[in-house]
Amino acid sequence: MLTFEMLKPLGAVAAKLDLPELMKEIQKIDIKKLKDDDSEKEKLGMAIIGQVLNKLEDLADPLIQLIAVYKGVTPDEAAKLSVIEELKTLFAEEGIIPFFKGLRF
């Protein structure tokens, strides 16, 4: 679930991404199928991973802060977690994709 506590670190991550390009990809994803359809999960994963890899240096600290808040751990503990697994889990969380889909440019 997207919480108010997550908004600041999520905003810091969003500020570093190429949001118009990411939104184009996210708009193609059927949220209703995301939990059960592996192809929809793959589309989402590829869109996110592509953005993260393109901005890796800029995103490291904001992503660590976001995952720390999301998981309820320290930033040092979050830094040791699997990037891929944590991003997949985070973006499958209720409210995250609709939040991004609701952004307009």
Buried (B, 14 or more C-beta within 10 A) or exposed (E): EBEEEBBEBBEBBBEBBEBEBBBEBBEEBEEEEBEEEEEBBEBBBEBBBBBBEEBEEBBBBBBBBBBBBBBEBEEEEBBEBEBEEBBBBBBBBEEBBEBBEEEEE
